[in-house]
Amino acid sequence: MDDIRDIKGPVALPGGLSGLGLAATLALLALLGLAVWRWRRERRLPGRRVLAGIRARLAALESEAAGLDDRDYYYRLAELAREALAVRFSFPATAMTTAEIVPHLAALPEAERNALAALLTRADGARYAGREVAGVDRRDDALVVARLAGRRGTC
């Protein structure tokens, strides 16, 4: 027993990753990386889903616009505008009056600020005083909300 030749040599372990196993592992790692990237992006831009919902509700409102009177139309349009403002600029626009909202619009360019202030003023008149609104103003106001809900970068 002094001789080491009678000791059995090392046993080979089963083979490493095959080509298919390596490809599956890389695909799994890529999917995991994509999931982490998307999760981090969603955390950084929390308002994206809310704005997408606002755009979808605006499209639904536009499809129903012909059957709605000014009061109902502007109730829904002003609600969408206020929700978009709350998401974009992080202030409670849904609980504020038009006079309280206008000073918070300084971050917008002047033309957009004036258009949004006019929309909210027109909405107040249509909702509370029953004022009629021209069809051109309805379309322009819907475009103002669409631009507000579609703007990139300020979230």
Secondary structure, 3 states (H helix, E strand, C coil): CCCHHHCCCCCCCCCCCCHHHHHHHHHHHHHHHHHHHHHHHHHHCCCHHHHHHHHHHHHHHHHHHHHCCHHHHHHHHHHHHHHHHHHHHCCCHHHCCHHHHHHHHHHCCHHHHHHHHHHHHHHHHHHHCCCCCCHHHHHHHHHHHHHHHHCCCCC
